[in-house]
Amino acid sequence: MANENKKNLVDETKYSMDTQLIYGKAFSDKWDYAHHVTAPISSSTTFRLDSVERGAQGFIQFANSEIEEKAPIFIYDRLGEPNKDMLEENLAHVEKGEMAVSFSTGMGAISSILGVLTKSGDEIIAHHTLYGCTFSLLTNWYPRYNIKVNQVDLTDVNNIYKVLTENTKVIYFETPANPNLNIIDLEAIVNAVKEINKSRDEKNKIYTVVDNTFATPFCQRPIEYGIDFVVHSLTKGIGGFGTDMGGAIIGPKKFRDIILLYRKDFGAVLNTKSAWAILTYGLPTLGLRQRHQINSAMKIAEYLNQHPKVEVVNYPGLPNFKFHEIAKKQMKDFNGNFAPGGLLFFVLKGKNAEDSKENGRKFMNYIADYAYTMTLAVSLGHTRTLIEHPASMTHSAIPAEKLLDHQIDPGGVRLAVGLENTDDILTDLENALKQI
Ligand SMILES: *Cc1c(COP(=O)(O)O)cnc(C)c1O
């Protein structure tokens, strides 16, 4: 009843996004509990249907946006349940998209959007630097389904035309890209695709998909620039605590039905308890965590940038970073302030590539043994600072001799800043750099 009233009395859009991250939408018809302050965990795989007629209506309504405006009829967890549905509403809201669909993992979301947008015979153009498993999905599996993937350097938009064919259906990239943090100009890609789509009918349109995991919606909202779909690994910055895996697709409402049907049949549904954790802990603290991580990352980048043993630091906030200007244009928080994120990539000096890689190994192993504030581990966007060596860990799917073609320095180190006191991280870094 009280919740019902809020539908009419409160307009959340009048409040700042920091506050909206905590409260979400003032009214949700997914919330069928009258007096809870925090959403309860829904832990029921199946739902009671009062009559055969209501059951039939539930099946008619599922993935049918034309009549979905009615109160939801929950049937079975894999089709939809309150925690996931509420999380989806809030994710769509913060990413400025029309709708969101959640998945069990980021890879579940990525494989689903590409599965929905392509069929045998189609082609995908992807940036040549990608998350390791996305690279593996595109190169190890898609040839089996007769989907051709052309990997080019999308930091130069003109490279699209080198591989564009009438079968091209998707342009896919990450910005900042994992792991080297190169930035792709969202506006330039959107304008190029708009131009190409002018001569195509609705069925053959090219869609743009951006993996926004590194930035999180706090730092960048690609849909505001005209990108069609955003995908996320909720396991990272949005989840924020390293306790739950999850993924999401955010995009135009007209795709919600087919994405829900795809999820129903391919089955990568988000666990309700994980949806609850991301909704309860992750999203409400996103602003607080991101602000701290950006502040720390900036100080660490400046420190490493002047260090004699460091060859190069890639961080969007550094004025001497090759892509700093584009980053400044498109990485902005909800108030329009520059928000360069919490990840850094840096390369240690060495007499040659081999020596630099060896220095990297020594440095990382020292950290694994002696650093209190840094943990040798994959993943990112957590409370703890995580450090890893992409060439031997997250990007080992790329053959060593091919790493440079993908603009990944074999000696490069990726640092995902956590919530520790920045000076403590700097002390541990200083000690580790003394070892080489
Ligand atoms: C982790 C990650 C993924 C995959 O997400 P999972 O939740 O691990 O499946 C995809 N893209 C990027 C950029 C990531 O960091």
The ligand as a Tripos MOL2 file, in Angstrom:
@<TRIPOS>MOLECULE
LIG
   15    15     1     0     0
SMALL
NO_CHARGES

@<TRIPOS>ATOM
      1 C1         35.5230  -10.5130  -15.9420 C.3       1 LIG1
      2 C2         35.2060   -9.9020  -17.2440 C.ar      1 LIG1
      3 C3         34.3160  -10.5290  -18.1220 C.ar      1 LIG1
      4 C4         33.6750  -11.8590  -17.8270 C.3       1 LIG1
      5 O1         32.8780  -11.8330  -16.7000 O.3       1 LIG1
      6 P1         32.5820  -13.1230  -15.7920 P.3       1 LIG1
      7 O2         31.6070  -12.6090  -14.7960 O.co2     1 LIG1
      8 O3         33.8840  -13.5590  -15.1930 O.co2     1 LIG1
      9 O4         32.0260  -14.1570  -16.7040 O.co2     1 LIG1
     10 C5         34.0450   -9.9000  -19.3210 C.ar      1 LIG1
     11 N1         34.6220   -8.7230  -19.6440 N.ar      1 LIG1
     12 C6         35.4790   -8.0970  -18.8300 C.ar      1 LIG1
     13 C7         36.0870   -6.8120  -19.2530 C.3       1 LIG1
     14 C8         35.8130   -8.6590  -17.5970 C.ar      1 LIG1
     15 O5         36.6760   -8.0420  -16.7930 O.3       1 LIG1
@<TRIPOS>BOND
     1     1     2 1
     2     2     3 ar
     3     2    14 ar
     4     3     4 1
     5     3    10 ar
     6     4     5 1
     7     5     6 1
     8     6     7 2
     9     6     8 1
    10     6     9 1
    11    10    11 ar
    12    11    12 ar
    13    12    13 1
    14    12    14 ar
    15    14    15 1
@<TRIPOS>SUBSTRUCTURE
     1 LIG1         1 GROUP 0 **** ****
